[in-house]
Amino acid sequence: NPALDAPYDDIDLQHAIAQEHWYVCGYKMSMRHPVTEETHKLFFDAEPDTTMFRVVVKANLTMPMANNLVESVAKAFEFLEAHGKGYSSHPHHAYKDGHKAC
């Protein structure tokens, strides 16, 4: 949520969740035109800088596994809040233009 003005972004959140061995990928609700390089909305009701996160699960997902996912997301937010901008500046997690986690 850009209104929160968090010191981390969607890529940082993906990395933090991955530390708990979950693969949760974020997708921007926009696309870049291949010729004009302009950014366009994908949906009329979503701003282009909005991110949607997708979790793909198998049919054998159990309630303990689902609980672990929820706990892992909560831990990721706690970790990012505790590290603030320091997380992005750490060389191992440094954000680079065009970097994609997924």
N, C-alpha and C positions, 0 to 999 in steps of 0.2 A: 504494500500500500504506500504509494509515494507520499501521501499526506502525513505519514508517520515520520518522515525524514530520518529513517534508520541509517546508521553508518555502514550498512552492508546491503548487498543487492541480491537478486534472485540466484545468481551464480554462486555467491558465497553460501546461500542457504542450501543449494544443491550439494556443495562440497561438505558442509557440516553434517547434513543428513547421511551422506555417503560414509562418513567416519563411523557410523553405526551399521554399516553394511546394507543400507537400503538404497536402491537406485530410483530416485524420484527426479524427474526431469521437468524443467520449466520451459514454457514456450511463450514468446511474446505474441501479443494479439495484433501483430502487424506483419507486413511483408515489404521488402525493398524491391522496387521495380527494377528489373534487370537492365533496362536501357537508360531510364532517367535517374536511377538511384534514389528516387523519392520514396519516402515511407508512406504506406497506405494502411488504413485500418483493415482488419480482416472481418470485423463484425461491426454493425452500425451502433450497437449498444456497449462496446468496450473500447476504451481509449487505447491508442497504439502502444503506450508504454506499460500497459497492464500485462501481467504474467499469469498464465494458467499453469498449475502443476499437475502432472499426470502420474498416477500410480497404477501400474499394471500388476494384477495379482492372478494367481492360478486358482483353479477350482479347489485345490487342497488347502487354501488359506484357513487357518484355525483362529479361534478367538484369542488365544495367547499370542499368536503372531501379529494379529491386528492390534492388540494392546501394545505390543512391542513397537510397532510402527508409530503409533500415537506417542508413546513415551520417547521414541527416538527423535521425532519432530520437536517435541517440547525441549529435549536436551539440546538440540541444535539451536533453537532460539535462545536458550539460556547461555550457551557457549558464545554465540555471536554477540549477545548483549554484554556479556562480561568482557569480551575482547574489543568491542567497539571498532574503531577505525584501525586499531592495531592488527586486527585479523587480515584486513586487505593489504596492509603494508608488509606483512611477513613474506619473505621471499618464496616460501613454499606455496603460499596462497595468493601471491600477487596477481591482481587482475590485469589482464592485457587486452587491448582492443581486439575485438573479433574473437576472443576466447569463448569457446563453447564447452560446457561441461558434458553435454550429451551428444 
